[in-house]
Amino acid sequence: MAETSTMMTMGPPAIPIPMVVMGTAKTKTKALFKCSIPYSNYVFPNGKYAHFIGGRFATDIVSEIEHLENEVQNGHPTISIDENERIVEVFADPISALRSQIEAQIRAEMAAATDKGNDLGTSEPGKMTMANSTTVGELSAGVGAAVGAKTFVPGAIKVK
């Protein structure tokens, strides 16, 4: 008596595929399902997993869509459909999507770094003291001989 059943399992967090549209990357239209358990796996009757990453799972496979819609209609306790986000555009190639996001971020950082409106403030240079064997004690004490720091003077110690 072979009974097919489905179950939810907790899985390790995976890297989410960004679900936004960028002009330079190709996208695909997919059906979106949501889960109240942010990082979980749903096991289909055929043994395949639906990985809910950040509580979201997008698919364009008709059998998976029909099965999950049936689960929602039958009152699955954690899986739902948000009618405002029923269909989403996802990247067809996640690597090119990530590359596009990184390039956009680098361009924004470069634009901010070269913006003349960024005021970095001003500072007044102080007196520069060169460190040598006679001043190293004063410099390491921070304030010099006034606090009792002793300086090392070469030749002050005599060995008999």
C-alpha positions as CSV (number, residue, x, y, z in Angstrom):
1,M,0.0,0.0,0.0
2,A,2.1,2.9,-1.3
3,E,0.8,6.2,0.0
4,T,2.1,9.4,-1.4
5,S,2.5,12.2,1.2
6,T,4.1,15.5,1.3
7,M,5.9,17.0,4.3
8,M,7.8,20.2,5.3
9,T,11.4,19.9,6.5
10,M,13.7,22.5,7.8
11,G,16.8,22.9,5.6
12,P,19.9,25.0,5.7
13,P,19.6,28.6,4.5
14,A,20.5,29.0,0.9
15,I,21.5,32.0,-1.1
16,P,18.3,33.7,-2.2
17,I,17.9,34.6,-5.9
18,P,16.9,38.2,-6.1
19,M,13.4,38.7,-7.3
20,V,13.7,42.1,-8.8
21,V,14.0,43.1,-12.4
22,M,17.2,44.8,-13.6
23,G,17.5,46.1,-17.1
24,T,20.7,44.3,-18.1
25,A,19.7,40.7,-17.1
26,K,17.2,38.4,-18.7
27,T,14.3,37.4,-16.6
28,K,11.6,34.7,-16.5
29,T,8.1,34.8,-15.3
30,K,7.3,32.5,-12.4
31,A,4.5,31.7,-9.9
32,L,5.4,32.7,-6.4
33,F,4.4,30.8,-3.2
34,K,5.0,32.0,0.3
35,C,5.7,30.0,3.5
36,S,5.4,31.2,7.1
37,I,8.6,29.3,7.9
38,P,11.3,31.4,6.3
39,Y,13.9,28.7,5.4
40,S,12.2,25.4,4.9
41,N,11.8,22.7,2.3
42,Y,8.5,21.2,1.0
43,V,8.8,17.7,-0.4
44,F,6.6,17.0,-3.4
45,P,5.1,13.5,-3.9
46,N,7.8,12.7,-6.5
47,G,10.6,13.5,-4.0
48,K,11.6,16.8,-5.4
49,Y,12.1,19.7,-3.0
50,A,10.6,23.2,-3.0
51,H,13.1,25.3,-1.2
52,F,11.4,28.2,0.5
53,I,14.2,30.8,0.8
54,G,13.2,33.8,2.9
55,G,9.7,32.4,2.9
56,R,9.4,32.5,-0.9
57,F,9.5,29.8,-3.6
58,A,9.1,30.6,-7.3
59,T,8.6,28.0,-10.0
60,D,7.5,27.9,-13.6
61,I,6.9,24.1,-13.6
62,V,3.2,23.5,-14.2
63,S,2.9,20.3,-12.1
64,E,4.6,22.1,-9.1
65,I,2.3,25.1,-9.5
66,E,-0.8,22.9,-9.6
67,H,0.3,20.8,-6.7
68,L,1.1,23.8,-4.5
69,E,-2.2,25.6,-5.5
70,N,-4.0,22.4,-4.5
71,E,-2.2,22.4,-1.1
72,V,-3.2,26.0,-0.5
73,Q,-6.8,25.3,-1.4
74,N,-6.9,22.3,1.0
75,G,-5.7,24.6,3.8
76,H,-2.0,23.9,4.1
77,P,-1.0,25.5,7.5
78,T,2.2,27.2,6.3
79,I,2.0,27.7,2.5
80,S,0.0,30.6,1.0
81,I,-0.4,32.6,-2.1
82,D,-0.2,36.4,-2.0
83,E,-2.5,37.7,-4.8
84,N,-0.5,40.9,-5.0
85,E,2.7,38.9,-5.8
86,R,1.2,36.0,-7.7
87,I,3.5,36.3,-10.7
88,V,7.0,37.5,-10.4
89,E,9.9,38.2,-12.7
90,V,13.1,36.4,-11.6
91,F,16.5,36.3,-13.2
92,A,17.1,33.5,-15.7
93,D,20.8,33.5,-14.9
94,P,21.5,34.2,-11.2
95,I,25.2,34.8,-11.8
96,S,24.6,37.5,-14.4
97,A,22.0,39.0,-12.0
98,L,24.5,39.1,-9.2
99,R,27.2,40.5,-11.5
100,S,24.7,43.3,-12.5
101,Q,24.0,44.1,-8.8
102,I,27.7,44.2,-7.9
103,E,28.5,46.4,-10.9
104,A,25.7,48.8,-9.9
105,Q,26.9,48.9,-6.4
106,I,30.5,49.6,-7.5
107,R,29.3,52.4,-9.8
108,A,27.3,54.0,-6.9
109,E,30.4,53.8,-4.6
110,M,32.6,55.3,-7.2
111,A,30.1,58.1,-7.9
112,A,29.9,58.8,-4.1
113,A,33.7,58.8,-3.8
114,T,34.2,61.4,-6.6
115,D,31.3,63.6,-5.6
116,K,32.6,67.1,-4.8
117,G,29.6,67.5,-2.4
118,N,31.1,65.1,0.1
119,D,32.8,67.3,2.7
120,L,35.6,65.3,4.4
121,G,36.4,68.3,6.7
122,T,39.7,70.0,7.3
123,S,42.5,69.4,9.8
124,E,45.5,71.4,10.9
125,P,48.8,69.7,10.7
126,G,50.7,69.7,14.0
127,K,54.4,69.8,14.7
128,M,56.1,66.8,13.4
129,T,58.6,65.1,15.7
130,M,61.0,62.6,14.3
131,A,61.4,59.5,16.4
132,N,65.0,58.6,17.3
133,S,66.7,57.1,20.3
134,T,66.6,60.3,22.4
135,T,62.9,61.0,21.8
136,V,61.3,57.6,21.8
137,G,60.7,57.7,25.6
138,E,58.9,61.0,25.4
139,L,56.8,60.0,22.4
140,S,55.8,56.7,24.0
141,A,54.8,58.4,27.2
142,G,52.7,60.8,25.3
143,V,53.6,64.0,27.1
144,G,57.3,64.0,27.7
145,A,59.4,64.6,30.8
146,A,56.7,66.6,32.6
147,V,55.1,63.4,33.7
148,G,58.3,61.7,34.6
149,A,59.1,59.9,31.5
150,K,62.7,59.1,31.1
151,T,64.5,59.3,27.9
152,F,67.2,56.9,26.9
153,V,70.4,58.7,26.0
154,P,73.0,56.6,24.2
155,G,76.2,56.3,26.2
156,A,74.5,57.0,29.6
157,I,74.9,53.4,30.7
158,K,78.4,52.4,31.3
159,V,79.4,48.8,31.5
160,K,82.4,48.0,33.7
